């Protein structure tokens, strides 16, 4: 039986040297990183149930300045967490 190399003398096995090895290694590492992708986002802790809101006005019954309760993720926060300066009275 005749080997493939004997039938095609131009087919040679060459060892990869210095720069070729480094480039191949770098390509494999970069490919692995790309395929690994980004880690999943950590789960947000469950929000406590608060009053439903669409804007900060829904959480503050007519109050527009001073210490206010913020509307976050369509829920009023449990405590006053926002401060808006009131306009100076003349």
C-alpha positions as CSV (number, residue, x, y, z in Angstrom):
1,X,0.0,0.0,0.0
2,X,1.4,3.4,-1.0
3,X,1.2,6.3,1.5
4,X,-0.4,9.6,0.6
5,X,3.0,11.3,1.1
6,X,4.6,9.0,-1.4
7,X,1.9,9.8,-3.9
8,X,2.2,13.6,-3.4
9,X,5.8,14.6,-2.6
10,X,4.8,18.3,-2.2
11,X,2.8,17.4,0.9
12,X,5.2,17.9,3.8
13,X,4.8,18.1,7.5
14,X,6.4,21.2,8.9
15,X,6.7,22.0,12.5
16,X,5.3,25.3,13.6
17,X,8.0,27.6,14.9
18,X,8.0,30.7,17.2
19,X,5.7,33.3,15.7
20,X,3.3,30.8,14.2
21,X,2.9,29.0,17.5
22,X,2.3,32.2,19.3
23,X,-0.3,33.4,16.8
24,X,-2.0,30.0,16.9
25,X,-2.1,30.0,20.7
26,X,-3.4,33.5,20.8
27,X,-6.1,32.7,18.2
28,X,-7.2,29.7,20.3
29,X,-7.3,31.7,23.5
30,X,-9.2,34.6,21.9
31,X,-11.6,32.1,20.3
32,X,-12.3,30.4,23.6
33,X,-13.0,33.8,25.3
34,X,-15.4,34.8,22.6
35,X,-17.2,31.5,22.7
36,X,-17.4,31.7,26.5
37,X,-19.3,35.0,26.2
38,X,-20.1,37.3,29.0
39,X,-21.3,35.8,32.3
40,X,-25.0,36.1,33.1
41,X,-26.1,39.2,35.0
42,X,-26.5,38.5,38.6
43,X,-30.1,38.3,39.7
44,X,-31.5,41.4,41.3
45,X,-32.7,40.8,44.8
46,X,-36.5,40.8,44.9
47,X,-37.9,44.3,45.5
48,X,-40.2,44.7,48.5
49,X,-43.7,45.4,47.6
50,X,-44.4,49.1,47.6
51,X,-47.0,51.3,46.2
52,X,-47.2,51.3,42.4
53,X,-46.1,54.5,40.8
54,X,-45.3,56.0,37.4
55,X,-43.6,59.1,38.6
56,X,-42.2,60.7,41.7
57,X,-45.5,62.6,42.1
58,X,-47.3,59.4,42.8
59,X,-45.2,58.7,45.9
60,X,-45.3,62.2,47.4
61,X,-48.9,63.4,47.7
62,X,-48.5,66.9,46.3
63,X,-45.0,67.5,47.8
64,X,-42.6,68.6,45.1
65,X,-39.4,69.5,47.0
66,X,-37.6,68.7,50.2
67,X,-37.1,65.0,51.3
68,X,-39.1,62.8,48.9
69,X,-39.7,59.2,48.3
70,X,-38.4,58.0,44.9
71,X,-40.3,56.0,42.3
72,X,-37.9,53.1,41.3
73,X,-38.9,50.3,39.0
74,X,-42.5,51.4,39.2
75,X,-42.6,51.1,43.0
76,X,-42.3,53.7,45.7
77,X,-39.3,53.2,47.9
78,X,-39.9,52.4,51.6
79,X,-38.2,55.6,52.9
80,X,-37.4,59.1,51.8
81,X,-34.3,58.7,49.6
82,X,-34.3,61.8,47.5
83,X,-33.8,65.4,48.3
84,X,-34.8,68.2,45.9
85,X,-34.1,71.8,47.0
86,X,-37.1,73.9,47.4
87,X,-37.1,77.3,45.6
88,X,-36.2,80.2,47.8
89,X,-39.3,82.2,49.0
90,X,-39.3,85.9,48.6
